[in-house]
């Protein structure tokens, strides 16, 4: 495989993971995975932040290609572009459980 293509692949992965690397953005993704689309005004209640903060988080997720938005009048609705993120989160939680179990064995 061409080294430049490999490098771009890793950079793309890192950009997406960086966009995911915030608890509020992970919570937004969980909320978006529950419904087809959600108004940004409803997401502010979920996150417990003001609209500008939530909008900044959503902008980072949109820039990474994780969510997409549609403006209807004064309201903006967001939806996940792909549905596979819950599988990724399940994998991450498996790693965390494995790590904890490893430490428990050492402490036993």
N, C-alpha and C positions, 0 to 999 in steps of 0.2 A: 504494500500500500504506500502511496506517495506520502512522504513525511509532512508535507504542507497540509494535506487533507486530514491526516491524523491530528495535527496540531489544531486545526480549525474545529475538529470534532470535540477535542478536549476543552477548548475555549468555549464552545457552545454549551457543553455540559456544565462547565464552571459558572457561566453566566446564568443559566437556569437555576442551578443550585443556590447561587448567591441571591437570586430573587426570592427563593423559598426560605432563606435563612433568617427569618424573623417570626417570632411567635404570633404576632398579629396577622401577618400574611398567611401563615398556616391556618389560623382560625378562619380567615376569610375564605380560604380554599375549602375548608370543611363545610362552611355555610353554603357556599356556591354548589358544592357537590350534592347537597340535599334537595335543591330545586333547579328547575330548568334555567331560570334567570332571577336575579334579585336586584331591586332598586338600591342605588347607593345610599339612599336615606335609611333603608332598613339595615344596611350593613353597619352604619354608624352605631346603632343600638347594640348590635352583636359585639362589636369590638370595644365599645365604651370610649371611643375617641370622637373628636369633632370631625366634621365632614372633610375639612382640608387634609387632615392627617390620613383618614381613610382613603381619600382620593390619591394621595401620594403613594400609599401602599399599592393601590390598584394600578396606578400608572407604572410602577415597577413590574408588577405581574404582567401587565399588558405589553410592556417593552420586551419582556422575556418570552412572549408568545404563549403565556399560560392562560390568560383570560382575554376575552374580547368584550367590547361594549357597544351599546346602541343608544343614541340619544333620541328621546321621544318628548318633544316639547321641552319643558324645563327639567325633566327627569332623565337620568342615565341608568340604564340597566346593564348588568354584568352577567356573564356566563363563562363557564370553563370551556376552553377550546378542546380539551381532551379529558376523558373520564378516567384515565389510568393513574392519576396521582394517589388515589386511596391505596392502590397496590404498592406504590413506592413507600407510602407512609407505613404500611404493614411491614414491609421489609426493614425499614428503619427501626421500627419498634421491636422486631425480632433481634436485630443487632443489639439494641439496648438491653433487652431481656437476657440475651446470651452473655453480655458483658457483666451484668449484675450477678447472674448465676455463677460465672467464673469467680467473681470476688467472694461470693458466699461460700464456695467450695474451699477457698483459701482460708476463710475465717472459721470454718468448721473444725 
